[in-house]
Amino acid sequence: MIYTDTRDRAVKADFKTAVINGMNSATGGLYIPVSYPKMDKDLLNKTSEPSFCDIAFNMAKPYVDKEIPDSELSAIIQDSYPFISKLVPIDQVTYVLELSHGPTCAFKDFGARFMARVMAYFNRNEDKNLHILVATSGDTGSAVGSAFQGVEGIDVTILYPEGKISPLQDKQLSTFTGNVRAIRIKGTFDDCQKLVKTAFTDEDLRKKLRLSSANSINISRLLPQAFYYMYAALAVKNRSRHDNTIENPSIITCVPSGNFGNLTSGLIAREMGAPIEGFTAATNENHTVPDWIAMGKYNARPSVETYANAMDVGAPSNYERIVSMYTLDQIRHMFASYWLDNEGIISAIRECNRKTGYIIDPHGAVAWKAWDDIRNGAMKRLCEGLKGDYKSPGLTPNVPDWANSVTGKKAVGIVLETAHPAKFGETVQKAIGREPPMPSRLEAVLRLPDNAVSMENDYEQFKSWLIENL
């Protein structure tokens, strides 16, 4: 597979180059495959429950072709996924895809563990350490730190905004030791991301250190997240006739969206043959992409702090990948978009629990509320011309091609639950009057000491720290 650059299509790179470099330092662009191979029809048309690891192997194989032997790739897949996603029906036409069963209780585990093992494979014969820089608005950092903890020849530095993530998320990040370090930046996630991107384009720094990225900037974090979209869509396709008697339903995935890496992974799965009819991009008050879909003009902006903090991104990196794959018109045919403010997030957690008994985290709550509104009249009103104001919370004024499937009761929804609700216990308690049960693997983190470094939002200070400490 050849990889090119979102900013310069003349660039041609192999998988190893794209993974190790993270992004193209010459242009600041992101690596993307030149094509998206279709999955074998026999696998797509199987009527039995799909195997997650079989899907992962078959999806990954064309992207690493001739660079990682099949036996090594199979071992990487098996080692990456001692856990899988779980599909939970919460009503007749709604499934929650739980992505919180990995070691850090967030969907980022799926991408981070695969990426760590791929990087370790490519780095095995190098003399100098590989230094990974990652900015996080919540769960990415802990997943990356966990995935790379103790991996020989690789160092990880995690940047996160001080005071703008949940206390438990902060604890997960600040307690790493050894080859994984965390820095609290006095600023926003966008500030953290800018520091990382500046480091990647700093030729002087790159002469001193071998740098790579580990958030959804890196293609090896993005591709494996497509695995669970394929798995869930095939499972729902097979189960739907029994769960709701809808033959060949239109499957709509509702995705909590911040940096838009997760949704981009869904697009990759769809390109590879996943039976997904369309997407709902569900955001918080950082609704840069919904505004672009509604108005046709992309305006990056400073991020706003919300209860769904992992989505507090005003300038999503993966916008570049989305517009490299599709025109705005194509996006409008495929996407609905939706956003909620803080009051709406609390209300959505409460309403989901009241209607279904399910306790959902603040990010998943936005996606659940989007789907619940869409299937209970919001899409019908949109089709009838009652478009509302895109500046107000709710469904933004775009009618996707799959709208008639919803209004005709021929659609089912997959809501992505991207983190365990216990990571946001205070917010959940505010909504439903009690905290969710805490998994033991999160409880253990609370007893560990804080090792994070605090730093101003200053690139020269950050650069000096990297040189001194790495």
Summary of the structure (lengths in Angstrom):
residues: 470
radius of gyration: 20.9
end to end distance: 32.8
largest distance: 63.8
contacts: 1728
relative contact order: 0.14
helix: 46%
strand: 17%
